[in-house]
């Protein structure tokens, strides 16, 4: 069973940066693509970014495109989400997810992922 654990969330100022980490355990992360989603109360989970098994192909959602970078280090069994130029509307719980599939039609859909972390809160304010 693959398990995922996010870290790196917290408070940030407007215009600031945060880097989230997602450590996988239980199985080798190299056999899974990785994605990051975010969610605020009352809304559906929103796709932020996704990357293929080897971390080469990367896809970004509209809401944070140009401000985030996803990466994946299979040697460390870890995926990352670097977030820059943060805005108050980026405040959300951020989730890491893993899928056995990949590709541009797959990664933006939350239903493509079979494994999820518990989430980490990101709060952006003055």
N, CA, C and O of each residue as an XYZ file, in Angstrom:
504
protein
N       0.847     -1.189      0.000
C       0.000      0.000      0.000
C       0.885      1.244      0.000
O       1.778      1.391      0.835
N       0.625      2.117     -0.935
C       1.372      3.364     -0.992
C       0.780      4.360     -0.004
O      -0.436      4.540      0.053
N       1.623      4.987      0.751
C       1.192      6.020      1.689
C       1.896      7.321      1.350
O       3.062      7.334      0.956
N       1.155      8.424      1.514
C       1.680      9.738      1.178
C       1.562     10.667      2.373
O       0.550     10.648      3.074
N       2.568     11.469      2.610
C       2.553     12.406      3.721
C       3.077     13.755      3.252
O       4.228     13.875      2.831
N       2.218     14.771      3.330
C       2.627     16.114      2.940
C       3.243     16.855      4.114
O       2.974     16.554      5.277
N       4.072     17.827      3.779
C       4.620     18.746      4.775
C       4.991     20.046      4.069
O       5.014     20.125      2.840
N       5.276     21.051      4.869
C       5.740     22.318      4.308
C       4.696     23.402      4.253
O       4.998     24.535      3.879
N       3.464     23.076      4.621
C       2.434     24.104      4.646
C       2.642     25.049      5.817
O       3.547     24.867      6.631
N       1.792     26.054      5.886
C       1.890     27.021      6.957
C       1.387     28.360      6.490
O       0.587     28.452      5.559
N       1.864     29.398      7.144
C       1.450     30.754      6.810
C       2.487     31.421      5.925
O       3.690     31.213      6.079
N       1.997     32.220      5.000
C       2.877     32.979      4.120
C       2.259     34.344      3.874
O       1.041     34.509      3.936
N       3.091     35.295      3.602
C       2.610     36.631      3.267
C       2.257     36.700      1.784
O       2.735     35.902      0.977
N       1.430     37.649      1.453
C       1.109     37.895      0.050
C       2.405     38.165     -0.713
O       3.232     38.979     -0.302
N       2.556     37.470     -1.819
C       3.774     37.601     -2.615
C       4.898     36.687     -2.193
O       5.948     36.640     -2.835
N       4.677     35.953     -1.104
C       5.713     35.063     -0.594
C       5.723     33.714     -1.289
O       5.020     33.492     -2.275
N       6.538     32.818     -0.748
C       6.723     31.495     -1.333
C       6.649     30.412     -0.266
O       6.944     30.640      0.907
N       6.251     29.242     -0.705
C       6.281     28.043      0.126
C       6.640     26.870     -0.767
O       6.348     26.870     -1.962
N       7.279     25.870     -0.172
C       7.579     24.649     -0.910
C       7.008     23.471     -0.129
O       7.411     23.202      1.002
N       6.080     22.791     -0.744
C       5.458     21.620     -0.135
C       6.205     20.364     -0.558
O       6.721     20.271     -1.672
N       6.250     19.406      0.352
C       6.860     18.120      0.068
C       5.834     17.022      0.279
O       4.922     17.146      1.096
N       6.000     15.959     -0.467
C       5.130     14.783     -0.344
C       6.023     13.556     -0.352
O       6.597     13.199     -1.381
N       6.137     12.919      0.792
C       6.980     11.739      0.912
C       6.124     10.492      0.779
O       5.120     10.334      1.474
N       6.531      9.618     -0.113
C       5.820      8.361     -0.336
C       6.528      7.228      0.396
O       7.755      7.204      0.494
N       5.741      6.300      0.904
C       6.310      5.135      1.575
C       5.450      3.923      1.271
O       4.310      4.046      0.825
N       6.007      2.765      1.518
C       5.270      1.534      1.296
C       5.560      0.887     -0.045
O       5.614     -0.338     -0.144
N       5.744      1.686     -1.063
C       6.074      1.205     -2.409
C       6.966      2.238     -3.080
O       7.074      3.376     -2.623
N       7.594      1.829     -4.158
C       8.464      2.745     -4.869
C       7.644      3.794     -5.604
O       6.724      3.470     -6.354
N       7.991      5.052     -5.378
C       7.255      6.152     -5.979
C       7.465      6.220     -7.481
O       6.678      6.856     -8.181
N       8.510      5.581     -7.992
C       8.810      5.672     -9.416
C       7.737      5.019    -10.279
O       7.675      5.267    -11.483
N       6.903      4.200     -9.684
C       5.841      3.529    -10.425
C       4.536      4.311    -10.447
O       3.519      3.817    -10.933
N       4.566      5.526     -9.922
C       3.362      6.339     -9.814
C       3.614      7.743    -10.349
O       4.696      8.304    -10.179
N       2.613      8.288    -10.987
C       2.639      9.721    -11.267
C       2.167     10.441    -10.007
O       1.578      9.824     -9.120
N       2.420     11.726     -9.931
C       2.071     12.493     -8.737
C       1.313     13.749     -9.114
O       1.551     14.353    -10.160
N       0.406     14.125     -8.250
C      -0.351     15.343     -8.474
C      -0.549     16.104     -7.183
O      -0.473     15.549     -6.086
N      -0.803     17.384     -7.341
C      -1.146     18.250     -6.213
C      -2.519     18.870     -6.490
O      -2.788     19.364     -7.584
N      -3.358     18.828     -5.487
C      -4.682     19.423     -5.542
C      -4.839     20.329     -4.323
O      -4.085     20.230     -3.355
N      -5.825     21.206     -4.392
C      -6.144     22.019     -3.227
C      -7.657     22.088     -3.065
O      -8.418     21.892     -4.012
N      -8.061     22.371     -1.844
C      -9.486     22.406     -1.557
C      -9.785     23.414     -0.461
O      -9.071     23.506      0.538
N     -10.847     24.160     -0.669
C     -11.372     25.054      0.365
C     -12.745     24.544      0.750
O     -13.390     23.858     -0.043
N     -13.203     24.862      1.944
C     -14.510     24.352      2.391
C     -15.626     24.730      1.435
O     -15.737     25.872      0.989
N     -16.442     23.741      1.138
C     -17.595     23.989      0.287
C     -17.323     23.907     -1.201
O     -18.237     24.063     -2.011
N     -16.070     23.662     -1.570
C     -15.730     23.582     -2.988
C     -15.081     22.238     -3.304
O     -14.582     21.544     -2.419
N     -15.102     21.893     -4.582
C     -14.474     20.654     -5.018
C     -12.957     20.780     -5.003
O     -12.398     21.876     -5.037
N     -12.327     19.643     -4.951
C     -10.872     19.626     -4.996
C     -10.409     20.131     -6.371
O     -10.931     19.716     -7.405
N      -9.429     21.025     -6.359
C      -8.984     21.683     -7.578
C      -7.580     21.227     -7.955
O      -6.692     21.171     -7.105
N      -7.383     20.906     -9.210
C      -6.077     20.476     -9.694
C      -5.102     21.645     -9.730
O      -5.412     22.713    -10.258
N      -3.925     21.430     -9.165
C      -2.882     22.458     -9.172
C      -1.760     22.084    -10.139
O      -1.344     22.893    -10.968
N      -1.275     20.837    -10.018
C      -0.167     20.406    -10.870
C      -0.042     18.898    -10.833
O      -0.460     18.252     -9.872
N       0.538     18.338    -11.892
C       0.774     16.903    -11.948
C       2.023     16.610    -12.739
O       2.427     17.393    -13.598
N       2.634     15.478    -12.445
C       3.835     15.095    -13.165
C       3.859     13.592    -13.385
O       3.279     12.829    -12.612
N       4.530     13.180    -14.440
C       4.571     11.771    -14.822
C       5.458     10.948    -13.901
O       6.082     11.486    -12.986
N       5.512      9.650    -14.142
C       6.239      8.739    -13.266
C       7.682      9.190    -13.017
O       8.156      9.171    -11.881
N       8.356      9.582    -14.055
C       9.746      9.986    -13.921
C       9.929     11.466    -13.665
O      11.060     11.937    -13.539
N       8.834     12.210    -13.587
C       8.918     13.642    -13.312
C       9.289     14.489    -14.504
O       9.624     15.662    -14.343
N       9.240     13.927    -15.696
C       9.638     14.686    -16.882
C       8.486     15.517    -17.430
O       8.628     16.722    -17.636
N       7.353     14.878    -17.665
C       6.179     15.595    -18.168
C       5.464     16.255    -17.009
O       5.248     15.636    -15.967
N       5.093     17.528    -17.196
C       4.456     18.293    -16.119
C       3.243     19.016    -16.667
O       3.244     19.480    -17.807
N       2.224     19.105    -15.856
C       0.980     19.741    -16.250
C       0.515     20.633    -15.107
O       0.699     20.305    -13.935
N      -0.092     21.772    -15.462
C      -0.493     22.730    -14.460
C      -1.940     23.163    -14.671
O      -2.414     23.295    -15.800
N      -2.622     23.379    -13.557
C      -3.956     23.924    -13.609
C      -3.906     25.415    -13.870
O      -2.859     26.048    -13.726
N      -5.028     25.965    -14.250
C      -5.072     27.375    -14.620
C      -4.845     28.315    -13.440
O      -4.254     29.383    -13.596
N      -5.311     27.918    -12.274
C      -5.341     28.848    -11.141
C      -3.948     29.272    -10.668
O      -3.776     30.394    -10.191
N      -2.968     28.401    -10.793
C      -1.640     28.752    -10.285
C      -0.547     28.655    -11.346
O       0.639     28.767    -11.037
N      -0.952     28.449    -12.590
C       0.052     28.309    -13.648
C       0.944     29.534    -13.732
O       0.469     30.669    -13.692
N       2.224     29.295    -13.849
C       3.190     30.378    -13.884
C       3.708     30.756    -12.513
O       4.686     31.494    -12.393
N       3.050     30.249    -11.471
C       3.474     30.560    -10.103
C       3.906     29.334     -9.333
O       4.393     29.456     -8.209
N       3.741     28.158     -9.904
C       4.104     26.919     -9.220
C       4.990     26.050    -10.112
O       4.943     26.121    -11.340
N       5.782     25.244     -9.454
C       6.622     24.267    -10.136
C       6.488     22.945     -9.408
O       6.702     22.870     -8.198
N       6.134     21.903    -10.146
C       6.070     20.572     -9.571
C       7.337     19.811     -9.952
O       7.855     19.953    -11.060
N       7.815     19.015     -9.031
C       8.977     18.176     -9.318
C       8.833     16.864     -8.560
O       8.038     16.740     -7.628
N       9.626     15.893     -8.990
C       9.532     14.550     -8.384
C      10.927     13.953     -8.354
O      11.612     13.906     -9.376
N      11.342     13.503     -7.197
C      12.647     12.877     -7.012
C      12.408     11.443     -6.584
O      12.139     11.174     -5.413
N      12.504     10.531     -7.521
C      12.209      9.125     -7.212
C      13.262      8.491     -6.305
O      12.970      7.528     -5.596
N      14.463      9.015     -6.323
C      15.491      8.496     -5.414
C      15.139      8.790     -3.963
O      15.512      8.044     -3.058
N      14.421      9.880     -3.753
C      14.013     10.268     -2.405
C      12.544      9.931     -2.141
O      12.020     10.219     -1.065
N      11.889      9.325     -3.122
C      10.469      8.976     -2.972
C       9.638     10.201     -2.588
O       8.734     10.113     -1.757
N       9.949     11.322     -3.191
C       9.344     12.585     -2.783
C       8.926     13.409     -3.996
O       9.641     13.480     -4.995
N       7.759     14.025     -3.887
C       7.306     15.011     -4.857
C       7.251     16.368     -4.164
O       7.067     16.457     -2.951
N       7.414     17.410     -4.954
C       7.455     18.760     -4.400
C       6.513     19.675     -5.163
O       6.211     19.449     -6.335
N       6.061     20.706     -4.479
C       5.311     21.781     -5.131
C       5.870     23.094     -4.621
O       5.671     23.466     -3.465
N       6.563     23.780     -5.490
C       7.102     25.091     -5.145
C       6.096     26.145     -5.580
O       5.707     26.204     -6.746
N       5.678     26.977     -4.631
C       4.654     27.982     -4.893
C       5.235     29.373     -4.662
O       5.820     29.645     -3.613
N       5.071     30.237     -5.635
C       5.611     31.594     -5.559
C       4.511     32.633     -5.789
O       3.422     32.307     -6.262
N       4.807     33.863     -5.453
C       3.859     34.973     -5.653
C       2.485     34.610     -5.096
O       1.470     34.749     -5.778
N       2.468     34.153     -3.880
C       1.234     33.667     -3.280
C       0.219     34.784     -3.089
O       0.564     35.938     -2.834
N      -1.054     34.394     -3.222
C      -2.178     35.319     -3.100
C      -3.115     34.818     -2.009
O      -3.079     33.636     -1.667
N      -3.950     35.688     -1.456
C      -4.903     35.222     -0.440
C      -5.801     34.099     -0.957
O      -6.177     33.209     -0.193
N      -6.143     34.129     -2.228
C      -7.014     33.079     -2.778
C      -6.319     31.735     -2.924
O      -6.957     30.747     -3.286
N      -5.030     31.684     -2.652
C      -4.323     30.408     -2.629
C      -4.493     29.689     -1.289
O      -4.065     28.545     -1.135
N      -5.106     30.348     -0.343
C      -5.364     29.715      0.951
C      -6.257     28.500      0.763
O      -7.356     28.605      0.218
N      -5.782     27.351      1.215
C      -6.501     26.090      1.022
C      -5.736     24.978      1.725
O      -4.629     25.176      2.226
N      -6.352     23.811      1.749
C      -5.633     22.600      2.129
C      -5.084     21.984      0.850
O      -5.820     21.776     -0.115
N      -3.814     21.701      0.850
C      -3.153     21.148     -0.325
C      -2.897     19.653     -0.117
O      -2.362     19.227      0.906
N      -3.297     18.880     -1.122
C      -3.190     17.438     -1.053
C      -2.229     16.916     -2.120
O      -2.204     17.401     -3.251
N      -1.464     15.943     -1.740
C      -0.641     15.195     -2.668
C      -1.390     13.919     -3.031
O      -2.091     13.341     -2.201
N      -1.232     13.486     -4.285
C      -1.904     12.273     -4.729
C      -1.015     11.505     -5.691
O      -0.117     12.074     -6.311
N      -1.273     10.206     -5.810
C      -0.491      9.360     -6.700
C      -1.415      8.490     -7.536
O      -2.469      8.040     -7.086
N      -0.979      8.270     -8.769
C      -1.761      7.466     -9.705
C      -0.849      6.508    -10.450
O       0.324      6.804    -10.677
N      -1.393      5.354    -10.831
C      -0.609      4.432    -11.647
C      -0.633      4.862    -13.112
O       0.142      4.346    -13.918
N      -1.487      5.775    -13.457
C      -1.603      6.269    -14.827
C      -1.018      7.673    -14.942
O      -0.709      8.315    -13.938
N      -0.873      8.129    -16.158
C      -0.339      9.470    -16.369
C      -0.847     10.026    -17.689
O      -1.549      9.341    -18.432
N      -0.493     11.256    -17.971
C      -0.880     11.890    -19.219
C      -1.745     13.102    -18.992
O      -2.316     13.255    -17.912
N      -1.858     13.967    -19.979
C      -2.592     15.227    -19.814
C      -4.080     15.051    -19.587
O      -4.715     15.921    -18.991
N      -4.655     13.947    -20.047
C      -6.090     13.722    -19.823
C      -6.359     13.069    -18.475
O      -7.493     13.051    -17.996
N      -5.326     12.544    -17.883
C      -5.474     11.778    -16.637
C      -5.177     12.632    -15.414
O      -5.970     12.679    -14.474
N      -4.064     13.288    -15.428
C      -3.576     13.921    -14.204
C      -4.448     15.038    -13.651
O      -4.481     15.195    -12.430
N      -5.156     15.825    -14.453
C      -5.992     16.885    -13.860
C      -7.253     16.386    -13.158
O      -7.925     17.169    -12.488
N      -7.585     15.120    -13.294
C      -8.819     14.596    -12.704
C      -8.537     13.934    -11.368
O      -7.702     13.035    -11.277
N      -9.234     14.378    -10.331
C      -9.032     13.808     -9.001
C      -9.368     12.322     -8.975
O      -8.776     11.564     -8.206
N     -10.298     11.909     -9.795
C     -10.707     10.504     -9.821
C      -9.638      9.589    -10.417
O      -9.749      8.366    -10.332
N      -8.605     10.177    -11.018
C      -7.520      9.368    -11.576
C      -6.588      8.831    -10.513
O      -5.793      7.929    -10.778
N      -6.679      9.371     -9.325
C      -5.705      9.052     -8.276
C      -6.277      8.070     -7.264
O      -7.397      8.223     -6.776
N      -5.486      7.075     -6.971
C      -5.934      6.080     -6.013
C      -5.374      6.266     -4.623
O      -5.796      5.600     -3.678
N      -4.414      7.181     -4.498
C      -3.745      7.365     -3.206
C      -3.664      8.857     -2.908
O      -3.344      9.669     -3.777
N      -3.963      9.194     -1.659
C      -4.001     10.590     -1.228
C      -3.322     10.750      0.121
O      -3.372      9.862      0.972
N      -2.692     11.893      0.297
C      -2.189     12.257      1.606
C      -3.280     12.904      2.429
O      -4.413     13.063      1.973
N      -2.923     13.277      3.654
C      -3.891     13.875      4.571
C      -4.094     15.357      4.303
O      -5.094     15.932      4.732
N      -3.180     15.967      3.614
C      -3.307     17.391      3.303
C      -2.499     18.255      4.247
O      -2.231     17.875      5.387
N      -2.116     19.415      3.760
C      -1.404     20.390      4.570
C      -1.999     21.771      4.308
O      -2.223     22.153      3.159
N      -2.246     22.503      5.366
C      -2.908     23.814      5.261
C      -1.911     24.879      4.812
O      -0.796     24.967      5.326
N      -2.336     25.675      3.850
C      -1.581     26.851      3.421
C      -2.475     28.066      3.618
O      -3.605     28.098      3.130
N      -1.975     29.051      4.326
C      -2.726     30.274      4.590
C      -1.896     31.466      4.141
O      -0.757     31.643      4.571
N      -2.480     32.277      3.271
C      -1.790     33.443      2.736
C      -2.516     34.697      3.198
O      -3.719     34.846      2.982
N      -1.786     35.585      3.825
C      -2.405     36.806      4.332
C      -1.381     37.924      4.348
O      -0.213     37.739      4.006
N      -1.867     39.109      4.763
C      -0.975     40.263      4.820
C       0.089     40.053      5.882
O       0.940     40.920      6.082
